[in-house]
Amino acid sequence: MHVKLRQAATDDFPTVLALLDGCGLHTQSVTPEGSTYWIAELNGVPGGCIGLEHGEGVSLIRSTAVLPQARSQGLGRALVTSALTHASLRGDRAVYLFSQEAGDYWTRFGFVQVGAGEISAALPDTPQVRSGLLKGWIHGEQAWKRELNGGGRK
């Protein structure tokens, strides 16, 4: 088994969308603009992806997906670790995400539950937050946060 992680280029975006579609995830507000995505390959075949939408000193993890046939191979952990490392190196003080079903998974990475309004305030211009506000789903979502680089402390 060979796992390779790579940052997605703009021309990789159809692959990201196909991975999300293969996992039954929404793709309407997924865009490479203002975002960084990674693709995980298992034996040379794309098996998963993750994205970070960037704000001012914070980022939003979104579009985390691993195809069913590629699960339990460490792709998800590698993708999450890569995104958190990237956010930390950017100097982000926190990373947020929405997750209704996978809260137990995210707590393993140090995420704690917060109100959806906190994400809306911290990342108002990101595509996922704009979409959630426009379509009205955001306030019913479960929101998560992980502090980085000392959080808001000075």
ABEGO torsion letter per residue (X at the ends): XBBBBBBBBAAAAAAAAAAAAAAGBBAAABBABGBBBBBBBBGGBBABBBBBBBBBGBBBBBGBBBBAAABGAGAAAAAAAAAAAAAAAAGBABBBBBBAAAAAAAAAAGBBBBBAAAAAAABAABAAAAAAAAAGAAAABBBBBBBBGGEABX
